[in-house]
Amino acid sequence: MVATVALIGDGQARRVASEWHGGMSSALYSLASSGAVDLDRVRDEISRELLRLDVGKVRRELLALDKYVRTAGERTAVAEWFRLWDDSPVSVNQT
């Protein structure tokens, strides 16, 4: 049996990144606005935010975003990224 990795979708990733970016020069802003992933920078930004949080829903979303970018890897802008948005909550199995 093959294990399936539950990930958040592109729309959820865009939403979470948009809620946590630190301005236009941040890697999370780049992810939110274009889908581009600068893996080292975005993981650093997620880690900094996680250090400030206790356990809970918000932390779950950042953990899921970290898992998403690790799986996506380094990439440039994604065509039609601006069309993606998903307000659905992040589930525990996606972290």
Stockholm file with secondary structure:
# STOCKHOLM 1.0

chainA/1-95         MVATVALIGDGQARRVASEWHGGMSSALYSLASSGAVDLDRVRDEISRELLRLDVGKVRRELLALDKYVRTAGERTAVAEWFRLWDDSPVSVNQT
#=GR chainA/1-95 SS CCCCCCCCCHHHHHHHHHHHCCSTTSHHHHHHHHCCBCHHHHHHHHHHHHHTCCSSHHHHHHHHHHHHHHHHCSBCCCTTGGGCCCCCCCCGGGC
#=GC SS_cons        CCCCCCCCCHHHHHHHHHHHCCSTTSHHHHHHHHCCBCHHHHHHHHHHHHHTCCSSHHHHHHHHHHHHHHHHCSBCCCTTGGGCCCCCCCCGGGC
//
